[in-house]
């Protein structure tokens, strides 16, 4: 079904046009302009899919993309330059150079929670590195998926960049084809399926997954600012963010005060009734709504202290905080991916670190503390994809920081130079002149071993 599109892209790639640095820069500029030209339509599609507030659509889906595109355009010539590296003296005279080259035809599979940005942002690296690409937006965010297809059909030749729409069967058919790289954003469960399919073709993958990202709150903080930043990061896009704090680990001494401040922040952000707020998103579909609503119905030890209201017809789940949670509660068995914030208290930082290290490695970790020794300890003693100290989720927007997970939370990274690297092959070339062709390395080897030991030992 997609063989012809892939074949056409391979033919286009073989022309060598995408290897031209100025062609790449022009395509990045075209992509940026396409987004700017269609900004209003993008906002409308995101609102239709997720009831996403305009400000959240602008910051998370548009600005982040535009800034990253500008960053790539600014640095691409430097990234593209072959790099000279040192050669051991034993091989002199010789020179060694590493040449970045594009992989070929790549597949990018997006997610529904940020349905525009999560297919466009990886594409920046693919274009910058000189590849052709097929993009598969999430069919769950159908309005945004249709719009992406319309934009690409208008601005790009399908033999260079193409959009394929469809549900699970379409994705399965795509994965059965041979690509030079697959970039997937989504759940760990689906990520395993993608990796299994890719393995049959020996196709390398980048998997941007998720997990239960912890947020540690120490006593040495500005309580009001910490509460504001936690509340914003958790309930942005109604908690449907892979980087959102999944649960709080709070020092027992300040737990009640922190919860009071979070409650105040929720009232400040969304008013007395968040269901009527224009600034609060909705759950993407019935399946996700039912999953989250069941977490609230099936609490074993946790106790709802803020929120908990749901409205099926509107796919509305109130910003909710649950205290006294244990690992026996169903919502602690997997990533929540919604506006529900469990709270676990601790009395010593060692206890919090041990809890984190007993779980699969998370995509993100957040620590609120002014104690530099504690900051260093948590950073050194835990493993996670990336994170922030004294803020949440904003590290994703820094192009110079590679973004990606570790273990169950993902494989590989992107953003900035990391995105260029992900979609490039670094070809190593050693160049040696005909001058001084020492015969020591060639047979016959009789009486040469001792000298070889002295030279290379």
C-alpha positions, 0 to 999 in steps of 0.5 A: 500500500505504501511501497510506491511512496517509499520507492518514490522517496528513495528515488528522490533521495538517490538524486542527492538533492537532500544532501545539499545544505542549502536545500535543507535550510530552505526546507526548514524555512518552508516548514516554519513558514507553513506553520506560521501561515496555518497558525489559526487552523492549528489552534482550531484543530487542537481545540477540536481534539483536546479543547486545548487553551489557546495559550497552551497551543501557542507555547507547546505546539507553535513557539517551541517548534519555531524556536527549534527550527530557528536554532537548527537553521542557525547551527546546521552548517556547523553540524554538517561540517566533517570533523577532523579527529586525532590519529594515533602516532603509530599510523602517521602519516594519516588523517581521520575525518568523520562525515555526517550523512543522512540515513535515507527514508525515515518514518515518524509516528506521532502521539495524540497529546501534542498531536502537531508538535510531536510529529513536526519537532522530530521532523526538524532533525530529519530534514536538517540531517538530509532525509526524506520522511513519511509522517504518521500523525495520531488518528486519535487527534483526528482534526489535527491529523487531517490538518497536517496532511493538508499542510504537507500536501500544499507545501511539500512534494510527496517524494520528499515529505509525505503524510500517511493517515490511518488507524492501527492497521495503517501503522502496522502496514507502515511498520512492515515496510523497510525504513532507514530509521523509525522515530516513535512517540507514545506509550511503552506498550506500543513502543515495544510493538514498534521495536519488535517490528523494526527488528525484523527489518534491522531498522534502528529506532528512537522511542520517546516513551514515558513512565512515572516521573517523580517530583521530590519536594524538600523543605528548603523551598519557596513554598508558593513558587514551588506549588505554582510550578508543580500545579502548572506542570502537572495540569498543563494540557489536563495532565496529558503530558509524558513529562508531567510530574506523575506523583509527588514525594513530599517531605512530611514536614511540609506536605499539608502546607504544600497541598494547601498552596496547590489548592490555592493555585488551582483556584487561581489558574482555573477558578472555582469550577475548572469545568467552566474555565477556558484555560483547562483542556479535556481528555482526548477520548472515551477510552482515556476518560474511562481509564482515568475515571476508574483510577478514581473509583478504585482507590485502595488507600488513597484519599481524594483531597482536591477535585475528583469530579468527572463529566463523561459527556464533556470528557472532563476530569477535574484537577485532582490531588490524592493523598496517602497513596500507596503502591497498592493503588491501581493508579501507581501501577502505570503512568497516569497521563491525566489530571490526577496527582498522587502524593506520597510523604517521606521523612528522609531523602534516602527514603525518596531516592530508594522509592524512585530507584525501586521503579523503572527509570522515568522519563523525567525527574523533578526536585524542589530544593535549594539545598545544593548538596541534596540537589547533587545527591538526587542527581547522582543517585537516581537515573532518569531521562532528564528533568529540572531542579525547582521547576517542571517540564520546561527543560523540554523547550531548551534546544541545546538539551537532548531530550529522551528517556532511558530504559522503559522510558525510551531509547535515543534522543532529539532536539537541537544537535541531538535531533541532527545526530539521531537522523544521521550516520557518522561515517568514519574515513581514514586517509593515508598517503602512499608515502612511507609504507612500512612493511611491519604490518604485512606478512611474513610476520617472522621476528616482527611480534616483539617489535609490534609489542614495543610499538603498539603496547 
